[in-house]
Amino acid sequence: MANGVCCIFVKLAVLSVLVVTAVATGCSGGGIRAGGGGKKSPSGATTSTTGGSTSASGGSFGSSTGGTNGSGGVSGTGGSISPTPDASVATGDSGAGGNAGAIVTTGTGGSGTGGGGGLGGGVASATGGTNGSGGVSGTGGSMNPTPDASVAIGGSGAGGNAGAVVTTGTGDSGTGGGGRGSGGSSGIAAGGRGGSTVVDAAGDASGSPGDGSPDVPGVLCGASLQPCCADGTCAGGGCCEANFAGNVCVANGSTCLGGGTCAAGSCVSSAILLVSTSSLGWGSVPVVVGQSSSTQSFTITNTGQQTSGVITVTSDSSDFVVQTGGAFDCVSGTTALAPSTACTVRVVFSPTLAGARAGTVVLSATPGGSAGVSMSGTGVCPADQLNDGTGTCVPTAGLAWTPRGTTPQYWSTMASSADGTKLVAAVGGLDNGATGYIYTSTDSGVIWVQRGTIPQDWTSVASSADGMNLVAVAAAGYIYTSADSGVTWMQTATQQDWTSVASSADGTKLVAVMAPGYIYVSADSGATWTQTGSQQLWWSVASSADGTKLVAAVGGRFGPGYIYTSADSGATWTQTGSQQAWMSVASSSDGTKLVALAAGTCNTDPGYIYISADSGATWTQTGTQQGWMSVASSSDGAKLVAAAYGPCWQYPGYIYISADSGATWTQTGTQQWWSSVASSSDGTKLVAAVGGELGPGYIYTSSGLVQ
């Protein structure tokens, strides 16, 4: 059977030792391997006899250039018989497989030899059965010449693995399969695969021939999830990894069996992003709502063996703001970290509400993973917080001011609606004789519209809560009223040196003063007027929301005087306070909280602010010495704004705000010749004017928190 396979099967039942020799002419490395069986002694002791003869040598290859096949290896030894404790039954151990035969090469390439057959294990009965014989070994691989017949490539032929042991009632064992043969050697190609075990119905095992094909990567080894090649390599830069089934290839770029990623033949760990801390906190230093804290930071380090994906860094709370622009910042959506490199995440705390604030800065990358760093801090309200437990802060107006308009004017007076959206301002100069017009705004002072056709030396204006009903007075002039937010005006009252005017919230009750002269009140939106009070140098007047409680001040530029209050819409008046050159007064909506400014001329008046919480019955000096000009109040009397020249009116001054009914004051704004101020009912929208008789200027507005 040239170029074929000779398989000779032998089953020996009861022979103790048997040697069988066969020669298969033309078979490729075939042979019959006899297995020697051990025999149980009468005493129950175990004896073992070395197995049978060596395999016959393989047949020669017909090609003149081909090498001869190697010889078969020797068989293994038989198993021993082990008696049971009562010595009535002896159990036979499996025999060990024989060693593979040595590789013999001739010519330019020889085949591998068949392996030696293992002895079958036997199980003896109480009378002692004989061991089974060894199985037949697989055939050796044949020589494969190249197309030009000059070089022969040795394919491997391996013997089968040992067969399973089958026991019978008479104690005979099944035969063991042939041992695995060695691969052939050659300078051209690697050896092939070994054979497998074939077990028949009777339990006899024999070796099947090996596959003589060369070990070619991607065909029988080296591809993804295939066994690794003989030299431990895998196709396409894959990685050879061990698992329960042996060495297996993992494709380049795929996940390795033990974790990580296969990269150019080596399994490397993926990118792993590690943060330097789990939390950042600003708890020891509370931050004012709307302002920002100092910067804190943490680092992100790639501790893996691959470059990370692009990192995203986000904050889940607007209270914690990730900063950018630093040289080592982790730029979200841009930064990717190489192995063993790091970047920095900088965060500032900008609370949006008062109280404890918390959030998380989250980072992620693929590969690289994700992590979160918890944030915490405490926000506090400015001085004018509600303190109602909601964490809501009332915006502090007056900390920053925005100039409005394009043309400087001698602004002398202004007023606001309750919501601060409708404003009215007028131009006048008193001593310098400057005259001008009234201007109105319906967008909190962004845009102004000139009203009226005849310029006047306007000294004071007032507004109803809705901004619809306006009233204005002029020096050496008349009182003017408007019922359409200043679009049209009606002249009323007689010509006088009017200095100040005030209105109830609904615009029906009005009060006006002159210097020198009397106080005049109206209960019909200015259609008719009634003289009241005594003749004085009246300078300023204010009204409660319902027009019942009034306050009027004497003095101004003309010298010291007193403050007078009325609780019956001006029908009667009571003198109160000390003698000062009073410049301006304001009232809360209920008329309980009052504030008054003394001029501060430095002649007879040092110039301070005075406050009252009992409708003017008593007064308390507060503030610093300034050349005070104008004051306005929120409806609850808690938030105040005042404008001043410098002490003794010698140089420009500032604006001052208070959130505690005048107990404390904060200087704000820039140094200007401030002449008049006005406030919304909640104190969150303020308006101030520069000019008066000392020079033209602009209108400024302020509202909300400074960011």
Legacy VTK file of the C-alpha trace (Angstrom):
# vtk DataFile Version 3.0
C-alpha trace
ASCII
DATASET POLYDATA
POINTS 707 float
0.000 0.000 0.000
2.377 2.612 -1.255
1.682 6.152 -0.178
-1.092 4.803 1.992
-1.595 4.041 5.639
-1.223 0.584 7.176
-3.176 0.068 10.381
-2.862 -3.367 11.990
-5.035 -4.005 15.011
-4.171 -6.657 17.574
-6.206 -7.694 20.581
-4.556 -10.032 23.067
-6.857 -11.558 25.594
-4.989 -13.661 28.128
-1.319 -13.777 27.166
1.097 -12.567 29.786
3.794 -11.547 27.383
3.515 -11.446 23.659
5.850 -10.036 21.077
4.534 -9.479 17.597
6.653 -8.038 14.851
5.304 -6.957 11.513
6.793 -5.227 8.552
4.591 -3.248 6.289
6.329 -2.702 3.022
5.540 0.625 1.461
3.672 1.882 4.544
4.599 5.236 5.754
6.182 4.932 9.186
3.684 2.252 10.312
4.292 -0.434 12.874
2.614 -2.757 15.340
3.373 -2.099 18.952
2.907 -4.935 21.437
2.043 -4.151 25.005
3.299 -6.350 27.816
0.840 -6.976 30.594
1.636 -7.396 34.251
0.375 -10.506 36.029
-1.052 -10.755 39.511
0.787 -13.180 41.776
-1.127 -15.772 43.769
-0.382 -13.900 46.958
-2.070 -10.774 45.616
1.196 -8.866 45.200
1.617 -6.831 42.073
4.254 -7.568 39.450
4.935 -5.520 36.348
6.732 -6.518 33.223
8.229 -4.097 30.732
6.204 -3.796 27.564
6.917 -5.388 24.205
9.250 -4.719 21.329
9.979 -1.539 19.473
8.006 -0.606 16.401
9.169 -1.651 13.008
10.895 1.089 11.077
9.016 3.051 8.483
9.245 2.321 4.795
11.413 4.380 2.546
10.097 7.099 0.293
10.254 6.321 -3.405
11.829 9.587 -4.426
15.566 9.661 -4.982
15.709 12.840 -2.947
13.376 11.840 -0.157
14.651 10.894 3.304
13.616 7.827 5.226
10.998 7.814 7.907
12.110 7.650 11.510
11.646 4.585 13.572
8.874 4.127 16.107
9.445 4.673 19.792
9.343 2.008 22.436
6.119 1.164 24.168
5.444 2.097 27.744
5.265 -0.173 30.663
2.147 -1.932 31.804
0.156 -0.897 34.807
0.322 -2.729 38.129
-2.384 -4.609 39.953
-3.434 -3.134 43.277
-5.361 -5.382 45.665
-8.315 -4.088 47.596
-8.106 -4.019 51.373
-9.735 -7.438 51.752
-7.379 -8.856 49.081
-10.352 -10.374 47.300
-10.379 -8.137 44.308
-7.361 -6.629 42.604
-7.633 -3.438 40.576
-5.267 -2.825 37.718
-3.762 0.652 37.110
-3.523 2.093 33.620
-0.206 1.630 31.935
1.871 4.688 31.008
2.162 5.721 27.380
5.426 5.075 25.631
7.829 7.870 24.756
7.872 9.183 21.226
10.499 7.819 18.949
13.478 9.950 18.106
13.349 12.140 15.033
15.620 10.901 12.311
16.247 13.026 9.270
17.856 11.893 6.080
18.413 13.697 2.875
16.978 17.169 2.962
14.049 16.439 5.235
12.848 13.510 7.303
9.465 12.588 8.657
8.563 12.315 12.291
8.389 8.919 13.920
5.291 7.356 15.338
4.952 7.479 19.090
5.156 4.428 21.293
1.909 2.851 22.373
0.851 3.040 25.988
-0.087 -0.092 27.878
-3.754 -0.539 28.575
-4.612 -0.588 32.231
-6.245 -3.745 33.455
-8.727 -4.493 36.177
-8.277 -8.010 37.504
-10.932 -10.133 39.017
-10.430 -11.929 42.311
-8.531 -14.676 40.462
-6.318 -12.163 38.718
-6.890 -11.333 35.070
-4.149 -10.300 32.655
-3.537 -6.795 31.455
-4.568 -5.811 27.978
-2.010 -5.152 25.309
-0.969 -1.731 24.034
-2.797 -0.126 21.171
-1.520 0.417 17.663
0.568 3.562 17.137
-0.268 6.097 14.477
1.604 6.166 11.231
4.546 8.459 10.672
4.280 11.364 8.271
5.542 10.874 4.754
8.149 12.848 2.848
6.676 15.424 0.501
8.951 16.455 -2.359
8.869 19.937 -3.758
7.805 20.406 -7.380
11.398 20.247 -8.658
12.048 17.047 -6.631
15.184 18.581 -5.172
13.955 19.144 -1.644
11.757 16.929 0.476
9.588 18.461 3.194
8.941 16.265 6.184
5.358 16.166 7.386
4.656 14.983 10.897
2.756 11.888 11.685
1.749 11.428 15.301
0.390 8.387 17.019
-3.026 8.396 18.603
-3.564 9.299 22.224
-4.167 6.571 24.769
-7.593 4.966 24.543
-10.091 4.730 27.351
-9.862 1.698 29.644
-12.773 -0.719 29.268
-13.197 -3.457 31.836
-14.947 -6.805 31.387
-16.284 -9.294 33.852
-13.327 -11.609 33.294
-10.866 -8.925 34.209
-9.577 -8.285 30.705
-8.745 -4.664 29.995
-9.344 -2.724 26.864
-6.311 -1.882 24.809
-4.627 1.489 25.150
-4.267 3.764 22.177
-0.943 4.531 20.598
1.107 7.372 22.025
1.322 10.702 20.222
4.134 10.789 17.698
6.663 13.553 17.208
6.489 15.992 14.306
8.896 15.583 11.443
11.704 18.062 10.881
12.687 19.902 7.769
14.470 23.051 6.766
11.428 24.079 4.748
8.268 23.640 6.748
7.170 22.923 10.261
5.720 19.608 11.337
2.103 18.636 11.044
-0.456 17.587 13.646
-0.569 14.357 15.629
-3.181 11.692 15.187
-6.213 11.012 17.364
-7.541 8.016 19.208
-10.145 5.705 17.676
-12.120 3.469 20.066
-14.278 0.690 18.661
-17.443 -0.845 20.108
-15.475 -3.444 22.066
-13.523 -0.777 23.865
-10.310 -1.296 21.901
-8.383 1.857 21.025
-6.046 2.471 18.163
-4.173 5.492 16.855
-5.227 7.246 13.708
-2.588 8.742 11.405
-1.376 12.294 11.883
-2.037 15.113 9.474
1.084 15.564 7.390
0.212 19.100 6.304
2.725 21.803 7.259
1.942 24.187 10.168
1.044 27.252 8.093
-0.183 30.388 9.995
-3.771 31.218 9.160
-4.490 27.738 7.846
-4.107 25.418 10.800
-2.650 27.822 13.375
-2.094 31.509 14.158
-5.447 32.970 13.181
-7.776 34.569 15.726
-9.085 31.965 18.191
-6.974 29.219 16.548
-4.064 27.493 18.347
-0.784 29.384 18.291
1.840 28.238 15.767
4.674 25.964 16.904
7.042 28.911 17.367
4.506 30.746 19.587
3.521 33.314 16.957
0.159 34.405 15.585
-0.783 35.781 12.197
-1.042 39.540 11.626
0.714 40.595 14.819
-1.748 38.689 17.013
-1.008 37.630 20.573
-0.461 34.035 21.780
-2.241 33.510 25.090
-2.730 30.482 27.292
-6.177 29.317 28.315
-7.721 26.057 29.553
-7.486 24.530 26.078
-3.877 25.462 25.418
-2.285 28.406 23.646
-4.752 30.425 21.577
-4.250 33.402 19.264
-5.955 36.768 19.840
-6.171 39.123 16.855
-4.203 42.358 16.892
-6.371 45.108 18.342
-8.732 42.703 20.108
-9.243 42.255 23.831
-6.799 39.774 25.313
-8.076 36.781 27.283
-6.389 38.057 30.429
-7.480 41.655 29.928
-5.924 44.539 28.039
-5.576 44.788 24.290
-3.407 42.912 21.804
-0.963 45.342 20.207
1.748 44.104 17.784
2.050 40.712 19.414
1.889 41.816 23.055
-1.063 42.194 25.382
-0.947 45.663 26.928
-3.290 47.141 29.509
-5.810 49.665 28.231
-5.750 53.367 29.122
-6.763 53.837 32.773
-7.645 57.348 33.975
-6.991 57.995 37.663
-8.000 61.180 39.539
-5.849 62.609 42.324
-8.745 63.168 44.734
-12.353 62.145 45.215
-13.612 65.544 46.403
-12.984 69.300 46.529
-14.577 71.613 49.087
-14.896 75.304 49.885
-16.770 74.817 53.156
-14.397 76.812 55.356
-14.741 79.992 53.285
-18.360 80.849 52.337
-18.741 82.648 49.013
-21.213 85.457 48.316
-23.942 84.488 45.873
-23.022 85.675 42.392
-19.314 85.956 43.170
-16.518 83.420 42.598
-14.120 81.667 44.946
-10.440 80.951 44.605
-9.508 78.085 42.266
-9.065 74.503 43.409
-7.842 71.677 41.179
-7.252 67.952 40.741
-5.199 65.972 38.220
-6.118 63.168 35.818
-3.333 60.629 35.139
-3.267 57.831 32.557
-1.840 54.826 34.426
-2.461 52.392 31.547
-0.235 51.334 28.632
-2.302 52.878 25.831
-3.204 56.462 24.942
-6.625 57.395 26.250
-9.523 58.558 24.152
-10.444 62.240 24.078
-11.436 63.263 27.611
-14.712 65.032 28.377
-14.944 67.065 31.587
-18.348 68.363 32.704
-19.907 69.787 35.854
-23.447 68.784 36.756
-23.993 72.004 38.745
-23.777 75.629 37.654
-22.371 76.399 41.119
-19.063 74.724 40.182
-17.418 76.041 37.025
-14.572 74.224 35.229
-11.874 76.669 34.154
-9.909 76.636 30.890
-6.918 78.463 29.467
-4.171 77.013 31.656
-1.109 75.424 30.075
-1.809 72.046 31.684
-5.603 72.126 31.692
-7.637 69.101 30.636
-9.569 70.641 27.762
-12.895 68.854 27.443
-13.363 67.374 23.985
-9.707 67.935 23.046
-7.237 66.425 25.515
-6.110 62.778 25.177
-3.452 61.429 27.563
-0.518 59.254 26.538
0.584 56.576 29.039
2.041 58.013 32.279
0.990 61.597 31.460
-1.446 63.879 33.289
-3.527 67.047 32.962
-5.223 69.386 35.459
-8.882 70.244 36.059
-9.366 73.665 37.742
-12.690 74.549 39.360
-14.134 77.694 40.967
-17.165 77.864 43.247
-19.770 80.445 42.118
-22.900 79.832 44.214
-26.243 80.658 42.651
-28.145 80.263 45.934
-27.354 80.666 49.601
-26.712 77.635 51.788
-24.891 74.354 51.245
-24.227 73.631 47.585
-23.023 70.362 46.037
-22.192 68.933 42.636
-19.925 66.559 40.741
-17.309 67.146 38.068
-17.423 64.083 35.803
-14.690 62.962 33.398
-14.744 60.146 30.854
-12.787 58.778 27.893
-12.903 55.658 25.708
-10.547 54.013 26.320
-9.766 55.323 29.775
-12.962 54.918 31.764
-14.852 57.456 33.823
-14.676 59.016 37.285
-16.360 61.720 39.326
-15.016 64.240 41.828
-17.594 65.558 44.290
-17.810 69.309 44.952
-19.151 71.163 47.990
-19.336 74.737 49.219
-21.485 77.236 51.066
-23.099 80.277 49.476
-24.090 83.348 51.456
-26.333 86.211 50.490
-25.174 89.813 50.312
-26.224 92.098 53.155
-29.778 92.404 51.794
-30.734 88.729 51.927
-34.312 87.762 52.700
-33.311 85.410 55.526
-36.491 83.437 54.868
-34.838 80.021 54.679
-35.354 79.600 50.937
-31.754 80.305 49.980
-32.979 83.108 47.702
-31.009 86.320 47.834
-32.461 89.697 47.001
-30.247 91.204 44.307
-28.043 94.017 45.519
-28.570 97.030 43.329
-26.112 99.880 43.427
-22.868 97.891 43.324
-22.337 98.556 39.630
-23.661 101.410 37.523
-24.258 101.767 33.780
-24.303 105.187 32.083
-27.312 105.899 29.862
-27.921 108.402 27.062
-25.472 110.050 24.703
-25.713 113.714 25.629
-24.730 115.051 29.065
-27.367 117.232 30.740
-27.822 119.269 33.918
-29.995 116.548 35.437
-31.680 117.843 38.586
-34.376 115.306 39.541
-35.867 111.872 38.783
-38.543 109.367 39.881
-39.417 105.696 39.297
-42.475 103.492 38.994
-42.822 100.683 41.552
-41.297 98.068 39.245
-38.492 100.320 38.077
-39.322 100.043 34.370
-40.903 103.501 33.925
-38.666 106.424 34.787
-38.967 110.183 34.572
-36.085 112.672 34.782
-35.817 116.436 34.302
-33.150 119.053 33.614
-32.663 122.181 35.767
-29.979 124.284 37.359
-31.419 126.568 40.036
-28.534 128.948 40.709
-26.910 128.614 37.284
-30.213 129.175 35.503
-29.962 126.017 33.385
-33.210 124.970 31.757
-34.271 121.896 29.875
-36.944 119.304 29.308
-38.548 116.316 30.942
-37.487 112.862 29.686
-39.189 109.505 30.170
-38.109 105.877 29.787
-40.175 102.692 29.641
-37.258 100.223 29.693
-35.556 100.999 33.015
-33.494 103.809 31.560
-32.005 102.256 28.453
-33.821 104.607 26.065
-35.032 108.105 26.924
-37.605 110.255 25.119
-37.808 114.052 25.443
-41.222 115.358 26.520
-42.809 118.840 26.424
-42.061 121.826 24.223
-41.095 124.611 26.647
-37.819 124.294 28.596
-38.048 124.881 32.341
-35.769 124.950 35.347
-37.246 121.720 36.653
-36.628 121.094 40.360
-38.621 117.933 41.174
-40.704 115.111 39.645
-42.826 112.304 41.155
-44.586 109.186 39.827
-47.491 106.932 40.690
-46.708 103.254 41.306
-47.692 102.284 37.754
-45.781 105.151 36.164
-48.875 106.507 34.426
-49.553 109.586 36.590
-46.648 112.006 36.759
-46.198 115.384 38.401
-43.398 117.914 37.932
-42.558 121.350 39.417
-40.260 124.108 38.246
-38.467 127.045 39.875
-40.312 130.268 39.137
-42.843 128.165 37.317
-45.907 126.002 37.682
-46.964 122.503 38.612
-47.487 120.136 35.660
-49.328 116.798 35.645
-49.537 113.943 33.141
-51.908 110.973 33.026
-50.184 109.160 30.141
-46.638 108.541 31.397
-45.442 111.966 30.310
-46.646 112.019 26.719
-48.848 115.048 27.401
-48.777 117.547 30.271
-51.272 119.903 31.898
-50.243 123.121 33.698
-51.858 123.640 37.094
-51.559 125.730 40.305
-49.987 129.159 40.401
-46.536 130.321 39.489
-44.169 129.875 42.419
-40.599 128.879 43.292
-41.548 125.248 43.615
-38.770 123.077 45.101
-40.217 119.565 45.607
-43.273 117.366 44.909
-44.490 113.876 45.991
-47.317 111.505 45.012
-49.376 108.710 46.510
-49.132 105.277 44.884
-52.298 105.812 42.848
-51.371 109.370 41.832
-54.487 110.974 43.257
-52.962 112.591 46.358
-50.166 115.064 45.688
-48.089 117.376 47.886
-45.803 120.205 46.732
-43.591 122.707 48.574
-41.905 126.007 47.722
-39.147 128.232 49.107
-40.108 130.550 50.485
-43.766 129.738 50.822
-46.219 127.119 51.940
-47.164 123.500 51.465
-49.861 122.652 48.912
-51.858 119.421 48.752
-54.194 117.967 46.141
-56.651 115.072 46.414
-57.629 115.000 42.717
-54.354 114.307 40.880
-53.461 118.006 40.812
-56.663 119.430 39.383
-57.066 121.598 42.490
-54.665 122.543 45.276
-55.040 123.574 48.929
-52.510 125.657 50.854
-51.455 124.260 54.239
-48.670 124.551 56.800
-46.663 127.597 57.737
-44.509 129.784 55.606
-41.013 128.289 55.484
-38.062 127.693 53.196
-39.454 124.302 52.271
-36.937 122.199 50.401
-38.078 118.534 50.186
-41.249 116.482 50.694
-42.234 112.749 50.668
-45.452 110.744 50.975
-46.649 107.333 52.154
-48.273 105.070 49.545
-51.764 106.078 50.553
-50.911 109.780 50.783
-51.935 109.994 54.425
-48.525 110.298 56.066
-46.325 113.116 54.806
-42.877 114.420 55.723
-41.451 117.806 54.699
-38.072 119.388 55.387
-36.941 122.999 55.675
-33.537 124.432 54.904
-31.591 123.227 51.947
-29.250 125.849 50.606
-30.995 128.566 52.519
-29.937 127.579 56.008
-31.040 125.387 58.904
-34.608 124.386 59.650
-36.702 121.509 60.974
-38.531 118.472 59.760
-42.328 118.399 59.840
-44.646 115.392 59.664
-48.343 114.975 58.985
-50.611 111.986 59.590
-53.722 113.456 57.908
-52.637 114.106 54.314
-51.198 117.518 55.247
-54.135 119.013 57.109
-51.948 119.441 60.198
-48.175 119.351 60.737
-45.858 118.549 63.667
-42.309 119.873 64.020
-39.707 117.172 64.763
-35.997 116.546 64.681
-33.094 118.909 65.107
-32.340 122.068 63.223
-30.306 121.241 60.116
-29.976 122.351 56.505
-32.172 119.503 55.339
-31.687 118.596 51.671
-33.844 115.536 51.006
-36.380 113.220 52.677
-37.873 109.808 51.759
-40.518 107.515 53.246
-41.442 103.837 53.320
-44.800 102.939 51.800
-46.484 102.874 55.220
-44.865 106.118 56.364
-43.229 104.491 59.380
-39.597 104.480 58.272
-38.197 107.855 57.256
-34.780 109.033 56.144
-33.489 112.606 55.905
-30.232 114.120 54.615
-28.528 117.154 56.053
-26.656 119.273 53.517
-23.213 119.264 55.080
-22.217 122.815 54.130
-19.683 122.828 56.976
-20.882 126.291 58.032
-23.699 125.473 60.411
-24.321 121.863 59.316
-21.720 119.028 59.457
-23.826 116.838 57.097
-25.057 113.403 58.195
-27.903 111.010 57.467
-30.773 110.687 59.962
-33.217 107.799 60.155
-36.513 107.277 61.996
-38.505 104.086 62.603
-41.511 105.808 64.243
-42.809 108.146 61.544
-40.412 110.902 62.587
-41.088 111.004 66.314
-37.391 110.272 66.992
-34.296 110.378 64.807
-30.892 108.641 64.833
-27.761 110.030 63.217
-25.938 107.582 60.897
-23.569 107.558 57.927
-20.491 109.670 57.377
-20.064 113.401 56.930
-20.780 114.277 53.299
-22.394 116.965 51.189
-25.633 114.988 50.936
-27.927 115.765 48.000
-30.710 113.186 47.451
-32.152 109.998 49.023
-34.696 107.311 48.005
-36.251 104.341 49.811
-37.704 100.947 48.977
-41.328 100.384 49.945
-40.348 98.543 53.132
-37.782 101.152 54.100
-34.995 98.561 54.344
-33.069 99.474 51.206
-31.880 103.028 50.833
-29.795 104.873 48.273
-28.274 108.309 48.744
-26.220 110.627 46.547
-23.601 113.049 47.847
-21.066 115.642 46.944
-17.847 115.577 48.896
-17.784 117.058 52.444
-18.651 120.752 52.469
-19.562 120.426 48.754
-15.938 121.081 47.864
-15.523 118.218 45.361
-17.513 115.426 43.710
-18.792 112.547 45.817
-20.196 109.031 45.604
-23.375 107.008 45.896
-24.083 105.155 49.138
-26.408 102.178 49.610
-27.863 100.543 52.714
-29.718 97.243 53.132
-30.535 97.625 56.828
-32.708 100.764 56.896
-29.669 103.016 57.109
-27.853 101.422 60.036
-24.811 100.830 57.816
-23.802 102.234 54.447
-21.594 101.113 51.554
-19.867 103.566 49.227
-20.294 102.697 45.552
-20.182 104.218 42.096
-17.562 106.594 40.760
-16.761 110.085 42.004
-19.257 112.435 40.332
-21.410 115.510 40.972
-24.407 113.310 41.858
-27.637 115.306 42.031
-30.608 112.909 42.359
-31.536 109.229 42.958
-34.671 107.065 42.683
-35.564 103.443 43.521
-38.031 100.723 42.573
-40.329 99.579 45.379
-38.212 96.475 46.099
-34.911 98.359 45.907
-33.496 96.156 43.165
-33.537 98.810 40.430
-31.889 102.139 41.044
-31.360 105.242 38.943
-29.059 108.177 39.654
-28.286 111.422 37.837
-25.193 113.590 37.525
-25.362 117.322 36.839
-27.558 119.753 38.670
-26.029 123.175 38.898
-22.385 122.052 39.021
-22.019 120.645 35.554
-23.627 118.364 32.956
-23.525 114.583 33.277
-25.355 111.355 32.520
-28.045 109.193 34.009
-26.834 105.892 35.528
-28.817 102.746 36.290
-28.046 99.777 38.509
-29.814 96.497 39.182
-29.177 92.909 40.193
-26.100 91.072 41.381
-22.629 91.879 40.127
-21.348 88.692 38.440
LINES 1 708
707 0 1 2 3 4 5 6 7 8 9 10 11 12 13 14 15 16 17 18 19 20 21 22 23 24 25 26 27 28 29 30 31 32 33 34 35 36 37 38 39 40 41 42 43 44 45 46 47 48 49 50 51 52 53 54 55 56 57 58 59 60 61 62 63 64 65 66 67 68 69 70 71 72 73 74 75 76 77 78 79 80 81 82 83 84 85 86 87 88 89 90 91 92 93 94 95 96 97 98 99 100 101 102 103 104 105 106 107 108 109 110 111 112 113 114 115 116 117 118 119 120 121 122 123 124 125 126 127 128 129 130 131 132 133 134 135 136 137 138 139 140 141 142 143 144 145 146 147 148 149 150 151 152 153 154 155 156 157 158 159 160 161 162 163 164 165 166 167 168 169 170 171 172 173 174 175 176 177 178 179 180 181 182 183 184 185 186 187 188 189 190 191 192 193 194 195 196 197 198 199 200 201 202 203 204 205 206 207 208 209 210 211 212 213 214 215 216 217 218 219 220 221 222 223 224 225 226 227 228 229 230 231 232 233 234 235 236 237 238 239 240 241 242 243 244 245 246 247 248 249 250 251 252 253 254 255 256 257 258 259 260 261 262 263 264 265 266 267 268 269 270 271 272 273 274 275 276 277 278 279 280 281 282 283 284 285 286 287 288 289 290 291 292 293 294 295 296 297 298 299 300 301 302 303 304 305 306 307 308 309 310 311 312 313 314 315 316 317 318 319 320 321 322 323 324 325 326 327 328 329 330 331 332 333 334 335 336 337 338 339 340 341 342 343 344 345 346 347 348 349 350 351 352 353 354 355 356 357 358 359 360 361 362 363 364 365 366 367 368 369 370 371 372 373 374 375 376 377 378 379 380 381 382 383 384 385 386 387 388 389 390 391 392 393 394 395 396 397 398 399 400 401 402 403 404 405 406 407 408 409 410 411 412 413 414 415 416 417 418 419 420 421 422 423 424 425 426 427 428 429 430 431 432 433 434 435 436 437 438 439 440 441 442 443 444 445 446 447 448 449 450 451 452 453 454 455 456 457 458 459 460 461 462 463 464 465 466 467 468 469 470 471 472 473 474 475 476 477 478 479 480 481 482 483 484 485 486 487 488 489 490 491 492 493 494 495 496 497 498 499 500 501 502 503 504 505 506 507 508 509 510 511 512 513 514 515 516 517 518 519 520 521 522 523 524 525 526 527 528 529 530 531 532 533 534 535 536 537 538 539 540 541 542 543 544 545 546 547 548 549 550 551 552 553 554 555 556 557 558 559 560 561 562 563 564 565 566 567 568 569 570 571 572 573 574 575 576 577 578 579 580 581 582 583 584 585 586 587 588 589 590 591 592 593 594 595 596 597 598 599 600 601 602 603 604 605 606 607 608 609 610 611 612 613 614 615 616 617 618 619 620 621 622 623 624 625 626 627 628 629 630 631 632 633 634 635 636 637 638 639 640 641 642 643 644 645 646 647 648 649 650 651 652 653 654 655 656 657 658 659 660 661 662 663 664 665 666 667 668 669 670 671 672 673 674 675 676 677 678 679 680 681 682 683 684 685 686 687 688 689 690 691 692 693 694 695 696 697 698 699 700 701 702 703 704 705 706
